[in-house]
Amino acid sequence: METLKRACRYFYYRFIRLQANPENLARGVAVGLFISTTPTFGVQTLIALFFAALFRCSKICAVVAAQLTNVLTAPFIFLGTYYLGAIILDNPFDRSKLNNLTWEGLTELGPSVFASLWVGGTLVGLVLAAIGYFVVLGIDTKAHVQIVRAKQKMDRLKRKNAPVYEKID
């Protein structure tokens, strides 16, 4: 547990020290989170890089956030987005098609499942992107304010403790 805490703290400080403004970082996270819920498993990193470049936001944050969907989380995320999309499209999943699975059955099953994944993934992605944007913007803005204050304090201490050179005649 201590190792996990240290790893989280390490990534938090690495994130804070990225040389970009908070808006740029927050947009990068939002792009990555949105891409992570779309059914583009396998090419999400490339898509996140493309959209991060297109929207001129942090590519590092976009790629890291796009890794939300990985081998461990993908089944849960895609199952949830599928069910949401199926409910919205009023396209319930017919389990009887899985009993006698043939190529014809797969071609009939494919478009409805794909549409449900896209609709559900888009909605979940929009919500996650909005939440991620505001959370990161808040965290990063607060951290940058603390960094600026610390630098100002150091400057004041340097001026206060600086040697005074007097003109000696």
Backbone torsions as a table, in degrees:
resi	resn	phi	psi	omega
1	MET	NA	-38.8	178.9
2	GLU	-63.5	-36.6	179.0
3	THR	-64.9	-40.0	178.4
4	LEU	-65.0	-41.2	177.4
5	LYS	-61.4	-44.6	179.8
6	ARG	-63.9	-39.8	179.4
7	ALA	-65.2	-43.1	177.8
8	CYS	-63.1	-42.9	178.6
9	ARG	-63.1	-41.7	179.4
10	TYR	-60.5	-48.5	-179.3
11	PHE	-68.1	-32.0	175.9
12	TYR	-62.4	-48.2	-179.4
13	TYR	-68.0	-35.8	175.9
14	ARG	-63.5	-40.1	179.4
15	PHE	-64.8	-42.9	-178.1
16	ILE	-65.7	-33.9	-176.3
17	ARG	-84.1	0.8	176.0
18	LEU	-61.0	137.2	-176.2
19	GLN	-86.0	74.4	177.0
20	ALA	-154.3	160.1	178.8
21	ASN	-76.7	158.4	-176.3
22	PRO	-58.3	-36.5	179.4
23	GLU	-61.5	-43.2	-179.1
24	ASN	-63.7	-44.3	179.3
25	LEU	-66.1	-42.2	-179.0
26	ALA	-65.0	-39.7	177.0
27	ARG	-64.6	-38.0	178.0
28	GLY	-62.2	-43.3	178.1
29	VAL	-64.8	-41.3	179.8
30	ALA	-62.2	-43.2	178.5
31	VAL	-62.2	-45.9	-179.0
32	GLY	-63.9	-41.6	179.4
33	LEU	-66.6	-38.7	178.3
34	PHE	-64.0	-46.6	-178.7
35	ILE	-64.4	-32.2	-176.0
36	SER	-66.2	-22.8	-178.4
37	THR	-96.2	-4.8	177.7
38	THR	-82.2	152.0	-177.9
39	PRO	-79.2	60.5	179.3
40	THR	-120.1	38.8	-175.7
41	PHE	-57.9	129.5	179.5
42	GLY	108.5	-31.5	-180.0
43	VAL	-122.2	15.1	-177.6
44	GLN	-63.2	-35.7	179.8
45	THR	-63.9	-45.1	179.0
46	LEU	-64.5	-41.3	179.0
47	ILE	-65.9	-41.0	178.3
48	ALA	-63.0	-41.3	176.8
49	LEU	-62.5	-43.1	-180.0
50	PHE	-61.0	-50.0	-178.1
51	PHE	-71.0	-30.6	175.7
52	ALA	-65.4	-39.9	176.4
53	ALA	-68.8	-38.7	-179.4
54	LEU	-64.7	-42.7	-178.7
55	PHE	-91.2	3.4	178.4
56	ARG	53.3	56.6	177.4
57	CYS	-126.6	179.9	-175.2
58	SER	-65.4	116.9	180.0
59	LYS	-70.8	-35.9	179.6
60	ILE	-63.2	-46.9	179.6
61	CYS	-64.7	-38.2	179.9
62	ALA	-64.3	-43.9	-178.8
63	VAL	-67.7	-42.4	-179.7
64	VAL	-65.2	-43.3	-179.9
65	ALA	-68.2	-29.9	178.6
66	ALA	-68.4	-17.0	179.4
67	GLN	-80.6	7.1	174.2
68	LEU	-56.9	-39.1	177.2
69	THR	-91.8	105.5	178.0
70	ASN	-128.1	-171.6	-175.9
71	VAL	-58.8	-35.0	-178.0
72	LEU	-80.1	-35.7	-174.5
73	THR	-96.9	-17.6	-175.1
74	ALA	-57.0	-45.6	-179.4
75	PRO	-58.7	-40.6	-178.9
76	PHE	-70.1	-44.3	-179.0
77	ILE	-65.3	-47.7	-177.1
78	PHE	-70.7	-32.6	176.1
79	LEU	-65.8	-44.0	178.7
80	GLY	-64.6	-43.8	179.7
81	THR	-68.7	-33.4	177.4
82	TYR	-63.9	-49.0	-178.8
83	TYR	-62.0	-40.1	177.4
84	LEU	-62.4	-46.9	178.5
85	GLY	-63.4	-38.5	179.1
86	ALA	-66.0	-37.3	178.1
87	ILE	-67.7	-44.2	-178.9
88	ILE	-65.6	-42.3	-179.2
89	LEU	-81.8	-1.4	-175.8
90	ASP	52.0	51.0	-175.7
91	ASN	-126.8	74.0	-176.5
92	PRO	-65.1	148.1	-178.6
93	PHE	-78.9	127.8	-179.9
94	ASP	-97.6	106.3	-178.2
95	ARG	-68.8	-19.0	-179.1
96	SER	-66.4	-22.8	178.0
97	LYS	-69.7	-22.5	-179.7
98	LEU	-82.6	-16.8	-178.7
99	ASN	-67.1	-44.2	-178.8
100	ASN	-119.8	74.5	-172.7
101	LEU	-79.8	119.3	176.1
102	THR	-128.6	174.6	177.5
103	TRP	-62.9	-37.1	178.3
104	GLU	-65.7	-39.5	177.7
105	GLY	-64.3	-38.1	177.6
106	LEU	-66.3	-39.9	179.8
107	THR	-68.5	-32.4	175.7
108	GLU	-72.2	-36.5	-177.9
109	LEU	-74.9	-33.2	-172.6
110	GLY	-55.1	-58.0	-174.6
111	PRO	-61.9	-37.8	-178.5
112	SER	-70.1	-40.1	177.8
113	VAL	-67.0	-42.5	-179.6
114	PHE	-63.6	-43.5	178.2
115	ALA	-63.9	-41.5	178.6
116	SER	-63.8	-41.1	177.6
117	LEU	-62.2	-42.1	-178.7
118	TRP	-68.1	-45.1	-179.1
119	VAL	-65.7	-49.4	178.9
120	GLY	-63.2	-42.5	179.6
121	GLY	-64.6	-37.1	178.9
122	THR	-66.7	-44.1	179.8
123	LEU	-66.5	-46.9	178.4
124	VAL	-63.3	-39.0	179.1
125	GLY	-63.1	-40.6	178.0
126	LEU	-63.7	-42.3	179.1
127	VAL	-66.1	-47.4	179.1
128	LEU	-62.5	-39.0	179.9
129	ALA	-64.3	-42.6	179.1
130	ALA	-65.0	-45.1	179.2
131	ILE	-63.5	-47.5	-179.9
132	GLY	-61.8	-39.2	179.7
133	TYR	-60.2	-51.3	-175.8
134	PHE	-72.0	-34.0	177.4
135	VAL	-65.7	-48.5	-179.2
136	VAL	-66.2	-39.6	178.5
137	LEU	-61.5	-42.1	178.5
138	GLY	-66.8	-45.8	-179.9
139	ILE	-64.1	-47.8	-174.8
140	ASP	-70.9	-37.3	178.4
141	THR	-64.0	-44.0	178.7
142	LYS	-61.6	-43.7	-179.7
143	ALA	-65.6	-40.8	179.5
144	HIS	-66.6	-35.1	175.9
145	VAL	-63.5	-42.2	178.2
146	GLN	-63.7	-39.5	179.4
147	ILE	-65.6	-44.0	179.2
148	VAL	-62.7	-43.1	178.8
149	ARG	-63.3	-40.9	179.3
150	ALA	-64.4	-40.1	178.2
151	LYS	-65.9	-40.7	178.2
152	GLN	-63.8	-39.8	178.8
153	LYS	-64.5	-41.4	177.6
154	MET	-63.0	-41.1	178.0
155	ASP	-62.3	-42.1	178.5
156	ARG	-63.2	-42.1	179.2
157	LEU	-65.2	-38.0	178.7
158	LYS	-65.1	-42.6	179.4
159	ARG	-66.9	-38.0	-178.5
160	LYS	-67.9	-39.0	-176.5
161	ASN	-95.7	3.5	-179.7
162	ALA	-68.5	140.9	178.8
163	PRO	-66.8	141.1	-179.8
164	VAL	-95.4	122.3	178.9
165	TYR	-101.3	118.2	179.4
166	GLU	-102.2	148.7	176.7
167	LYS	-77.5	118.7	-178.0
168	ILE	-104.1	125.8	179.4
169	ASP	-87.3	NA	NA
